[in-house]
Amino acid sequence: MLAIGQQAPSFNAESTQGPLHLSDYFGKQPVVLIFYPKDETPICTKQLCAVRDSKTEYAVYNALVVGVNPGSLAEHKQFSQKFRYDFPLISDQGDQVRHLYDVGKMFLLGQQRCVFVIDKDGIIVYAKKGNRPTAEILNALKLQQTK
């Protein structure tokens, strides 16, 4: 897993909201990358619903939140529509993004659950495994804003 202080690798990927080019956000706004194992599972659904329900808090920091997993774009669109996610979910079917961020795999479950906060300059300012509390992610955004 990439560490705090490293340059965030840029990537291009298809998402539920069209093509996403991470480098387009560098110099403009922070990005929260949430790597989650699978659509339609209880913990992943809860994790992404917390993002949806915290939209106004993320907006305070002008943060783009992006979900990443190896599911197909069709699966992501269905999942996104069902739960009204208004942020992009990336289809990382070739594991390119997972490998760039050195996110591990878990036996049977797929990729590990990890959260990265990337500041507007493209530097990783937060990197933790697991289903991180929204307040913790927002605090990382707040700290990078005050730099």
Backbone bond lengths (Angstrom), bond angles and torsions (degrees), N, CA, C in turn:
res aa  C-N    CA-C-N  psi(-1)  N-CA   C-N-CA  omega(-1)  CA-C   N-CA-C  phi
1 M - - - 1.450 - - 1.535 108.24 -
2 L 1.329 115.32 131.89 1.461 118.52 179.07 1.530 109.81 -62.50
3 A 1.321 115.36 154.30 1.454 120.95 -173.83 1.524 112.42 -107.44
4 I 1.322 114.17 163.00 1.464 121.64 174.80 1.531 108.30 -58.21
5 G 1.317 115.94 138.32 1.456 122.20 178.93 1.518 113.82 96.92
6 Q 1.328 117.19 -14.13 1.460 119.98 178.76 1.527 110.64 -82.46
7 Q 1.329 114.86 152.38 1.460 120.93 173.49 1.525 108.07 -68.56
8 A 1.307 116.96 131.88 1.463 120.88 178.08 1.522 109.23 -73.64
9 P 1.319 117.39 127.45 1.462 119.30 177.63 1.528 110.47 -66.27
10 S 1.305 115.50 136.73 1.454 120.26 176.76 1.526 108.92 -83.01
11 F 1.305 116.03 155.40 1.470 120.84 177.46 1.521 108.92 -155.30
12 N 1.293 114.76 161.62 1.457 123.03 172.81 1.518 106.19 -118.87
13 A 1.328 116.78 133.19 1.459 119.90 -178.29 1.525 110.02 -151.60
14 E 1.315 114.65 157.47 1.462 120.55 173.83 1.520 108.41 -85.24
15 S 1.327 115.29 138.54 1.458 119.75 179.99 1.530 109.92 -134.29
16 T 1.309 114.90 174.45 1.464 120.73 178.32 1.526 111.98 -66.22
17 Q 1.337 116.74 -11.87 1.465 120.87 178.25 1.524 111.49 -117.13
18 G 1.333 116.17 24.89 1.459 120.76 178.17 1.521 111.51 98.50
19 P 1.339 116.07 -175.01 1.465 119.57 -179.15 1.527 111.34 -60.93
20 L 1.312 116.04 139.29 1.461 121.03 178.99 1.522 107.87 -123.17
21 H 1.321 115.36 124.95 1.469 122.94 178.00 1.523 106.10 -115.84
22 L 1.320 116.71 105.52 1.465 120.05 -174.81 1.522 112.09 -56.20
23 S 1.320 117.52 -37.56 1.470 120.44 -177.72 1.529 112.26 -61.80
24 D 1.337 117.36 -21.20 1.467 120.30 177.41 1.528 112.07 -63.03
25 Y 1.325 117.19 -21.28 1.460 121.36 -176.19 1.528 112.69 -96.90
26 F 1.341 116.20 -17.42 1.465 119.33 179.51 1.526 109.17 -63.79
27 G 1.316 116.27 133.88 1.456 121.80 -177.83 1.512 113.08 84.82
28 K 1.353 117.27 -5.06 1.461 120.16 -176.56 1.525 113.97 -119.27
29 Q 1.341 115.89 -46.91 1.459 118.12 -175.75 1.523 110.66 -158.13
30 P 1.333 116.91 156.74 1.459 119.89 177.54 1.535 110.94 -74.35
31 V 1.319 114.39 158.37 1.466 121.41 -179.23 1.527 108.23 -130.96
32 V 1.317 115.68 137.83 1.464 122.08 173.77 1.525 106.51 -111.81
33 L 1.334 116.07 116.81 1.465 121.35 176.50 1.514 108.47 -100.78
34 I 1.323 116.00 121.83 1.458 121.02 178.78 1.529 107.98 -113.62
35 F 1.319 115.96 108.10 1.460 121.65 174.97 1.527 106.82 -87.54
36 Y 1.316 116.31 121.43 1.465 120.66 -179.10 1.532 108.31 -131.41
37 P 1.338 117.54 148.71 1.463 120.01 -171.89 1.529 116.64 -65.81
38 K 1.347 118.97 -47.81 1.460 118.42 -169.85 1.524 111.82 -157.54
39 D 1.328 115.63 140.83 1.460 121.68 173.76 1.528 109.54 -65.07
40 E 1.320 115.54 153.33 1.465 123.29 172.21 1.529 114.80 65.59
41 T 1.320 118.01 19.71 1.460 120.04 174.17 1.529 107.73 -104.17
42 P 1.313 118.18 152.50 1.471 120.05 -172.21 1.532 115.05 -56.93
43 I 1.319 117.69 -48.45 1.472 118.94 -176.68 1.526 110.88 -70.24
44 C 1.318 117.47 -41.71 1.478 120.38 179.43 1.523 110.64 -63.53
45 T 1.321 116.59 -42.04 1.465 120.37 178.40 1.526 110.06 -62.02
46 K 1.325 116.66 -45.73 1.468 120.93 179.24 1.530 110.55 -60.99
47 Q 1.324 116.47 -42.87 1.465 121.35 -178.78 1.531 110.78 -61.61
48 L 1.317 117.19 -46.83 1.465 119.96 -177.46 1.540 112.00 -75.88
49 C 1.323 117.29 -29.77 1.469 119.09 174.23 1.532 110.42 -65.65
50 A 1.324 116.94 -33.25 1.476 120.26 176.55 1.525 110.21 -63.13
51 V 1.330 116.81 -37.00 1.471 120.29 176.33 1.529 109.34 -65.43
52 R 1.317 115.57 -49.34 1.474 120.21 179.42 1.524 110.94 -55.98
53 D 1.323 116.65 -44.09 1.465 121.18 -176.60 1.525 113.04 -74.44
54 S 1.324 116.97 -11.42 1.469 121.85 -179.95 1.524 112.12 -109.77
55 K 1.307 115.94 21.78 1.467 121.40 -176.60 1.527 112.40 -51.67
56 T 1.318 118.06 -45.22 1.466 119.76 -177.50 1.526 112.01 -66.62
57 E 1.337 116.83 -34.52 1.465 119.61 178.24 1.525 111.23 -67.83
58 Y 1.333 117.38 -41.10 1.466 120.21 176.86 1.534 110.77 -66.40
59 A 1.335 115.77 -34.16 1.466 120.19 -179.44 1.526 112.19 -65.01
60 V 1.326 117.73 -29.00 1.469 121.34 177.33 1.534 110.23 -55.30
61 Y 1.333 116.38 -34.90 1.470 121.86 -178.15 1.525 112.35 -100.45
62 N 1.338 116.45 5.98 1.459 122.35 -179.08 1.534 110.80 55.16
63 A 1.330 116.14 35.99 1.465 121.22 -175.61 1.524 111.76 -87.03
64 L 1.324 114.74 136.07 1.455 121.30 170.93 1.519 106.94 -91.14
65 V 1.330 117.38 123.78 1.457 121.90 176.41 1.526 107.41 -103.28
66 V 1.336 115.64 133.67 1.461 121.88 -177.89 1.520 108.65 -132.24
67 G 1.328 116.39 127.98 1.454 121.53 173.01 1.519 109.38 -91.39
68 V 1.337 116.94 141.94 1.470 121.37 -177.34 1.518 109.72 -133.99
69 N 1.330 116.06 125.93 1.459 120.59 168.00 1.524 108.88 -160.14
70 P 1.340 117.22 169.88 1.462 119.55 -173.70 1.529 115.62 -80.51
71 G 1.315 118.60 7.37 1.461 120.72 178.91 1.524 111.54 -64.18
72 S 1.318 115.36 161.13 1.469 120.42 179.76 1.522 110.18 -73.22
73 L 1.312 115.63 160.41 1.458 120.90 178.07 1.536 110.02 -61.81
74 A 1.324 117.38 -37.97 1.466 121.09 178.48 1.528 110.73 -62.72
75 E 1.325 117.35 -43.18 1.469 121.21 178.01 1.518 110.36 -63.21
76 H 1.338 116.14 -44.14 1.462 120.74 179.73 1.525 111.28 -62.71
77 K 1.323 117.42 -41.50 1.470 120.19 -179.31 1.524 110.56 -63.71
78 Q 1.324 116.57 -42.40 1.460 120.48 178.97 1.532 110.79 -63.58
79 F 1.326 116.55 -45.99 1.461 123.16 178.90 1.533 110.36 -61.53
80 S 1.323 115.93 -45.47 1.456 122.40 -178.73 1.530 111.34 -63.51
81 Q 1.319 116.66 -43.12 1.468 120.59 179.95 1.525 111.27 -68.22
82 K 1.317 116.26 -41.40 1.466 121.05 -178.27 1.527 111.31 -59.10
83 F 1.344 116.72 -40.67 1.461 120.72 -176.16 1.532 113.28 -106.37
84 R 1.337 116.51 8.43 1.470 122.74 176.42 1.529 112.75 56.54
85 Y 1.336 116.22 47.43 1.460 120.29 175.79 1.524 107.93 -77.84
86 D 1.310 116.72 125.34 1.463 121.16 -178.48 1.527 111.51 -104.72
87 F 1.312 116.65 23.72 1.465 123.54 176.13 1.525 107.42 -126.54
88 P 1.322 117.48 154.84 1.461 119.80 -174.87 1.530 114.08 -72.30
89 L 1.321 114.46 142.72 1.463 122.35 170.30 1.528 106.33 -113.07
90 I 1.316 115.73 125.00 1.467 121.53 -177.40 1.516 110.94 -91.42
91 S 1.319 114.56 136.05 1.458 120.91 172.84 1.529 108.02 -90.29
92 D 1.326 115.51 108.79 1.471 122.04 -178.16 1.530 109.37 -109.31
93 Q 1.351 115.96 54.38 1.460 120.87 -174.22 1.521 113.57 -62.62
94 G 1.292 119.07 -28.80 1.459 120.95 177.80 1.521 113.31 -91.63
95 D 1.326 117.01 5.03 1.468 123.53 -179.88 1.529 113.56 62.36
96 Q 1.320 118.28 18.46 1.462 121.78 -178.38 1.533 111.05 -60.74
97 V 1.325 116.69 -49.04 1.463 120.48 -176.86 1.530 109.90 -68.25
98 R 1.319 116.47 -41.49 1.473 120.63 178.18 1.522 110.61 -57.48
99 H 1.330 116.32 -44.73 1.465 120.35 179.50 1.525 111.76 -66.78
100 L 1.333 117.76 -39.99 1.468 120.68 179.21 1.528 111.67 -58.74
101 Y 1.328 115.93 -36.61 1.463 121.12 -177.80 1.532 112.34 -96.89
102 D 1.318 116.07 6.00 1.465 122.90 176.68 1.531 111.61 53.94
103 V 1.334 114.98 42.75 1.462 121.57 176.99 1.528 107.16 -86.71
104 G 1.313 116.35 127.44 1.456 121.19 -176.23 1.517 113.74 -75.54
105 K 1.318 114.06 176.03 1.463 122.14 176.20 1.516 109.03 -114.00
106 M 1.324 115.17 148.91 1.454 120.90 176.33 1.521 107.98 -112.06
107 F 1.295 116.47 144.16 1.454 121.62 179.19 1.524 109.88 -56.82
108 L 1.294 117.45 127.26 1.468 126.77 179.26 1.525 115.51 69.85
109 L 1.311 119.01 -33.48 1.456 120.71 -173.50 1.519 114.48 -89.13
110 G 1.321 117.85 -10.65 1.466 119.28 -178.35 1.514 111.28 92.36
111 Q 1.312 115.59 -147.39 1.465 119.56 -175.05 1.524 111.85 -69.95
112 Q 1.326 114.11 157.00 1.462 120.17 177.33 1.526 110.11 -70.28
113 R 1.304 114.69 160.02 1.461 122.10 175.83 1.529 106.69 -91.32
114 C 1.348 117.11 117.31 1.465 122.37 -178.38 1.527 109.26 -142.59
115 V 1.322 115.32 152.46 1.462 120.77 176.65 1.525 108.43 -128.56
116 F 1.334 114.65 131.76 1.466 121.90 175.41 1.522 107.88 -121.04
117 V 1.331 116.01 136.17 1.464 121.07 168.95 1.520 106.14 -110.98
118 I 1.314 114.72 126.15 1.460 122.39 -178.61 1.522 107.18 -112.94
119 D 1.323 116.81 124.75 1.465 118.17 -179.09 1.529 110.19 -73.65
120 K 1.318 115.99 173.09 1.469 119.06 -174.78 1.522 113.06 -65.18
121 D 1.344 117.28 -15.43 1.465 120.28 176.32 1.521 112.72 -89.93
122 G 1.323 116.80 1.90 1.464 120.57 177.27 1.515 114.57 86.91
123 I 1.337 117.14 17.43 1.461 121.79 179.99 1.532 109.31 -102.22
124 I 1.324 116.87 136.51 1.460 121.42 177.48 1.533 108.17 -72.49
125 V 1.335 116.04 120.59 1.461 120.96 -179.04 1.531 112.16 -111.69
126 Y 1.331 116.12 -5.62 1.459 121.69 179.58 1.513 107.20 -155.61
127 A 1.324 116.92 133.25 1.468 121.53 179.24 1.524 108.16 -152.84
128 K 1.334 115.27 109.46 1.465 119.29 -179.59 1.522 110.38 -143.24
129 K 1.331 114.40 148.38 1.462 121.20 175.24 1.520 109.74 -85.05
130 G 1.311 114.77 157.55 1.454 121.48 173.83 1.518 113.20 96.35
131 N 1.324 114.46 178.49 1.459 122.90 178.37 1.523 107.15 -84.54
132 R 1.313 116.16 93.04 1.465 122.11 -172.73 1.530 111.09 -77.97
133 P 1.323 117.40 141.62 1.462 120.64 177.12 1.535 111.25 -63.88
134 T 1.308 115.70 142.91 1.465 121.04 179.66 1.526 110.89 -55.67
135 A 1.326 117.30 -42.49 1.468 120.59 -178.67 1.529 111.38 -59.27
136 E 1.318 117.00 -36.28 1.466 121.24 179.26 1.532 111.13 -67.43
137 I 1.311 116.60 -41.99 1.473 121.38 179.00 1.531 109.85 -67.16
138 L 1.331 116.08 -44.02 1.467 120.17 178.49 1.518 111.27 -62.94
139 N 1.323 117.48 -36.11 1.455 120.79 177.92 1.532 110.70 -64.19
140 A 1.324 116.63 -38.91 1.471 120.15 177.06 1.528 110.22 -63.05
141 L 1.320 117.09 -38.80 1.465 120.89 177.23 1.531 110.35 -66.82
142 K 1.303 115.92 -40.93 1.469 120.57 179.91 1.532 110.50 -63.11
143 L 1.322 116.66 -44.55 1.473 120.70 -179.14 1.524 112.00 -63.77
144 Q 1.326 117.12 -39.24 1.474 118.86 -179.21 1.522 110.19 -72.00
145 Q 1.321 117.50 -27.85 1.467 120.65 179.98 1.525 111.65 -70.21
146 T 1.321 116.80 -29.87 1.456 120.48 -176.16 1.535 112.96 -86.04
147 K 1.314 117.08 -0.12 1.471 120.33 179.64 1.509 110.50 -71.84
